[in-house]
């Protein structure tokens, strides 16, 4: 079989912290937002598992044309530094191309740089021009998404199952959710894929903030994706995700939010959303610590009893 080979390089300078760019590049919820190269193209993700060996399968849909299928596998993931993944493009059962995609990320707390190298083998047809246009537009979208993405992280010294259960239990979630001094009043809650949480956040001064979360993907002990609406079925102001990563018995929690517009991101940042978000994760930490260690103390085989 004769092929057409090319090595393509794309570079972007992005006004976002390197930690945010990494999340925008790897988090399935963010990738689903920036993946479509044009408004006329819809990308449907069938599988999205961002870990070494994990698969990403999507369909690229254009009205009046057959779907184009992309199947990839993450081969290497070194957080904040680089990723490597394979990609096979096919249409109606015919393979059009195979490629190896390497992304290198660098930067600091204010700006970051992304260099993507695509080693492309075109099979059914010459795919180079399509790749140049598609990747170029997609990475422009990525830059825009990263610049309106807010990410928060906290390591909680408890098992992932414990932290996960505190988040997806309909009784415990309202007990800790929200910044310091805020409380939740729930109208209905269903923490499953396709479910929702309709609630009011009540501030220390009594101000009521209507909220509506719609859950699009809930994967036990791994993560969840949801949309944030301004009140019941109100306008969407962000797409969000939470990832739970095991770290030698502790759990790293990553909360990401892609705001619908740059203006909404700047407004949120201006009123202290980052600080308030860290307060929320701090309340989760304290809640988990209180319940987890209280449970441990009641066990005769508690770890400190074994030393």
N, C-alpha and C positions, 0 to 999 in steps of 0.2 A: 504494500500500500504506500503510495507516495503521499507526502504531507507537505504543508507549507509551514515553515517555522519562523517565529519572530520573537524578539524580546522587547517588551514595551515597558517604559518607565513613566510613572506619574508622580508628581511632587505637589504638595500643598502646604502652605503656611497657614496656620489656623489660630485665631484669637481665642483660645481656650486652654485650660490647664492640661498637662499631659495625662493626668488621671481621667479627666473628662473625655478626652479624645479616645483613650483606650476603651472606655465603656461604650462610647458611641460606635466605635469600630467593631466591638465584639458582642455587645448585648443584643439578643434577638429582637427585643422590642424596638431598639433604636435602629437596627439594620432594616427592619420592616418599614420604617419611616423614610429612610433615604435611598433605598435600593432601586426604586423606579427611576429610570433615566429621564422620563418625560411625563407630563400630566396625562397623556393619552395612553400610558402604559400602567397596568396594574400588576403588582407582584403579590402572589399568594404563597405564603410559606406553609409547606406541608410538614416539614420537620425542621427543628432548630435546636441544636444541642452543642453549645459552645464549650467544648472541652476536648482535650486530646483524644482522638478517635471518634468524636461526635460527628454526626452527619447534619448537613444543611441541605434541604431539598425545597425548591421553589418552582413556581410556574410563572412565566412572564406572559401576560395576557394583553392582546391588542384586538379591538373589535374587528371582526371580519378576517382574522388571521388565525392559523393554528397556534396552540400554546407552545411556548419554548420552555423546555425543562432544564433546570440547572441542578446538578447533584455534586455536592462537595463534601470533603472530609477534612476536619482540622487535624493537621499533622504535628504542629508545634504551637505552643502558646506560652510565651514568657511575658507576664504582665508588665506593662509600661515600656516594653522594649520591642518585641517583634512577634509576628504570627506567620505561620505557613499553612496554606490549605490547597487542596486540589479542587479542580472544577471541571465537570464534564457537561457540555451543552449538547442537547439533542432536541429533535423535533419530529413528531410522528414516528418515533422509534428509530430514527436515524441519527447517529452521533455526528455532530458537526465539528466539535473541537474538544481538545483536552488541554488543560493548562495547570501550571503551578503558580500560585500567587503568594508572594512574600511581602509583608508589610513591616516596615521599620518605623518606629515611633521614637521621638526625642522631644525634649522641651523642659519647661519648668512650670511654675504655678500661674503663669500669665499667658504664655504662648507655647505652641507645639508645632512639630513638623512631621509630616507623614510622607514616606517614600514607598510607593507600591511598585513592585516589579512583577510583570506577568510573562512567564515563559510559555508561549502559545504554540500549539500544534494544531493547525487547521486541517480537517479531514475531508468533510463533504464539500466544502467550499472555502474560499479565502475569507477568513474571519477577522483579519487584522483591522480593517477599517471599522467594522462593527464594534470590536473591542475598544478601539481608541475612542470612539464616540460614546459608547455605553459606559465605560469606566470613567471617562472624563466627566460626563454629566453626573454619574453617581457620586464621584468624589467631590464635585461641587456641592451636591446636596448634603453630603456628609459634613462638609465644612460648615454649612449653614446650620445643620442639626446640632453639631458640637458646640457652636457658639450660642445656642439657646438651650443647652442641656445643663442641668444642675445635678451633681452627684454628691452623695454623703456616704460615709463609711464609719463603722464602729465594730470593734472586736469585743465580743461578749464571752466571758469565760464560763461557758456552759456548753453542753453537747448541742449539736445542730438540731436534733429532734426536739429538745426542750425549747429552744428559741423558736423553731418553726411552730410548735404547738401554741406558744403564747401569741403568735401572729394570726393563726388561722382559727383559733377557738372563738366563736361568736360571743362568748361570755367574757373572755379576758381581753380581746382586742380593744373594746371601748374603754376598758379600765386604764390603759396606759397611753392610748393614742392621743397625740396632740402635744403642743408645747407646754411648758410649765404654767400652771394656773388655769389651763383650759380643761374642760370636761366635754364628754360626748353624750348626746341623747339620740338613741337609735330608733328609727321607725321600722326598718326591716333590714335583715342581714342574711346573706347566703354566700359563704366564702368558698365557692367552687367555680370551676370553669363555666362561664355563662351566667354566673351569679352576680350579686350586687350588694352594696351597702349604702343605704340611704340614711343619712344622719345629719345632725346639727352639731357644729363645734360652738361651744359657748365660752366666750372669753372671760377673763377675770372681772371685767366691768359689766358683764351681762350681755354683751353684744352677741347676736346669733349669726353664725356663718353657715348657710345651707351647703351640704356636700352630697355628692352622689358618685360612688365608685362603681364602675362596671368591670368585672373580671373576665378577661379574654383567655387567659391561660393560667392554670394553677397546677404546678408540678410538685408533689409532696417532697418536702425537705430540700428542694432545689430552688424554687423561686415562683414568682407569680407576676403577671402583667395585668395592668388595668388602666382605664381612662378616668380622669378626674373631671367631673362636670360641676358647674356652678348651680347647685340645687337640682332637684329632680328633673331629669331629662333636659337640663339646661345646656348652655354652650360649653363645649369642651375647652378646657384651658391647658391641659397637659396629658401626655401619655407617660405612664410610669411603670417601673419594674422594681422588683426586689429580688436579690440573689443571696443565697445562704451558702457559704463556703466553709467546709471543715478545715480547721487549723490546729492539728494535734490536740483535739479535744475541745478547743474553743471554736467559736463561730464568728466568721467575718460576715457582717450584714452590709450589703451595698444597696442603697436606695437611689434610683435614677429617675429624673423627670425631664422630658423634652417638652418645653412649652410651645404652644401653638404658634406664637409669633415672637420675634425678638423683643417687641415692646412689652409683651407680657412677662418675658424673662427678666427684663430690666426692672419692671415694676415690682416683681416678686423679690428680686435681689435687693431693690431699694428699701422695701419695708422689712427686710431682715429674714427672708425665707430660709437662708442658709443657717443662720443662728437658730431659728425656730425649729428647723428640721433636726439639727443636732440635739436640741432639747428633747425632741420626740424620741430619738434613738436613745438618749440618755434615760428617759423614763422607761423605755423597753428594757434597757440594761438593768435598771434598779428593780423592775418588776420581776425579771427572770432571776436575778440574784436572790431576791427575797424568797420566791417560791421554790427555786431549785435547792438552795442551801437549807431551807426549812425542811424540805423533803429528805435531804441527805442526813440531817441531824437526827431524824426519826428512825434511821436505819442502823441496825447493830453492825452492819458491815461497811459503815462509812469509811471513805479512804483514809482519814486521819486516824482511824482506829486500827489500821493495819501497819502503821509505822512503828 
